[in-house]
Amino acid sequence: MEFLYCFANASLTQRILTYLLSKLRSHIDCVTVIFFNDRWVVHLKLKASLDLEPYNDCWAVLSENGLPYCPPSAITLALKDLSAGCAPNQAMSRHHVAIVSHGAPNPAAVSCFQTKFVAGLGYCPQSLV
């Protein structure tokens, strides 16, 4: 089971990752977080053993906080490479996308990325709030 959603800012993305850690940790196969200038994309793979109720709860939380995302080919190819075992750095270089984290849900990686990006820019754009 897979979900692909986009979120408006870092805070919403961190909220989703924290939810996944607290409610679905044992059912998560992999989570990939990708940053664009105007949005965050979260690709969530769940194990097939997940019951219907937690699945529906997860879908509801994702839908309340974000929007389903239809990826361009570069994102689709990057996600396929990651699924095939390619290292995030290789997928980033090959497809020109900013992969913030891949594997277990990691809200701290979003926070670290946010801090470094804002420090480099000298201001905080809306997508990094």
N, C-alpha and C positions, 0 to 999 in steps of 0.2 A: 504494500500500500504506500502510495506516495502523495505528497502535497507539494505544491510550488506556489508560494504566496509572496507578495511584495508589501513592504511596510514603509510608512512615510519617514520615519526617523529612527535614530539609534535607541531611544527609550522604548519604543514599541517593540523593536527587535529584541532588546534585552528582556523585556517582559515576557515575550513568547519563549525565549530560550529558558528562562527561569521556570516558567510553567511546565515546559517539557521535562526539565530536570526533576521537578517536584512530583509530577503526576504520571509521567510515562517513561521514566528512565529505563526500566527493564524491557520496554517494548520498542525502543529506538534502535534502528539499525545504523543510521547515519544522518547527520545534519550538516548541510553546507550553507554558509552565509556569504553572500556576495554583495559588495557595495558598488552603487552607482552614484553619481553626483546628486541625483534627485530621489533616490529610493534605495531600500535594502531588499534583497531577495533571499528568501529562506527556502531551501529544498529539504524536505523531510521525508526520510524513508523509514517506515514502520515495519516491524516484523509481522508476518502473516498471522501469527497467533493472537493478535490483539482482538479482544471482544468488541462487539458492536457498540456498547455504551461508551467506553473510553474513546473509541474511534469517533463517534458522534460528538462527544465533548470536545475533542481536539479540533475537529472541523469547525465547531461553533466558536471556539476561542480564536482560531485563525481568521475566521470570517468576520468576527466582531472587531478585530484589530487591523486587518489588512484586506487585500484584494487578491483573488486568484491571478496568477501571472502567466501569460503566454510568452515564452522566451524567444528571443531572436536566435538565429542559428549559432552564433558564437557561444551563447550560454548553454544551449542544448549540447553542443560539442564538448564544452568544458565539463559539464556534468557527466557526460558519457565517459570522458577520459578519467575523471575521478572515480567513477564506478568500476572502471577497468583496472584500477590500481595505480594510476598515474599520480605522481606527487603534485600537491597543490601548486608549488612553484613552477613546475613544468606546464601545468594547465594554464596558469596565469600568463606565462610567457607566450605560449602557443596561441591562445585565444584572446589575449589582451583584456582580461577581466581581473577585478580586484577581489580575490577570494580571501575573506577575513578569517574564516575557520572552516574546518572539514573534519568530521568525526563525531565525537560526543558534543552535545550542546555546551557552548562555552560563552556565557555572558561576559566574562572577564576579557575575552579576546576582542569583543565589540568595544568595550570600554577602553582598552589599550589602544586600539586602532583610532577610536574617536579622539583620545587625548593627543596622540602623535600627529594626526591629520590636522587638528585645530592648531596645534603649536606650529606646524609648518606653514599654515595659511595665515596665521595671525588674527583670525576671526573665526566664528562658529556659524557655518551655514545651517539653514533650517533642518536639513536632513541629518545633521549630526547632533541635534538637541537631544 
